[in-house]
Amino acid sequence: MSATVMIIDDAVFMRNILRAIMKDKGYSVIAEAASGIEAMRTLHDHDPDIVILDIILPDTNGLDLLKSILKVRPRAKVVICSSISQEPIIKKALDYGAKAFIQKPFTPEKVIDALESLEA
């Protein structure tokens, strides 16, 4: 069975790109959200193996949302996918429990590399 994925990003085009990459590699995207509120509501109905999370969202900071996600779904492997590339923020995300970081803009290969690193 393929790993299940939830994508949290306020940009529709980014969710579409990530969904296509996931589908091409055999992952099953079971949920999407454009905001923190929508993400938490959706997580009550879904239990994804992997959560791809943007840091900049319209109603919350992705780092705060990361902590909330892991409280509700502690087994989820959260991958941050963001244009923010400052080392202190990346370190904080990893300290809070993120398993990987994907820098935007990205190539499909970078996304797949990050996802494959979760299996190692």
PyMOL commands that set and color helices and strands:
alter all, ss='L'
color gray80, all
select helices_A, chain A and resi 12-24+36-43+62-72+87-96+108-119
alter helices_A, ss='H'
color red, helices_A
select strands_A, chain A and resi 4-8+28-33+50-53+77-82+100-103
alter strands_A, ss='S'
color yellow, strands_A
deselect
rebuild
show_as cartoon
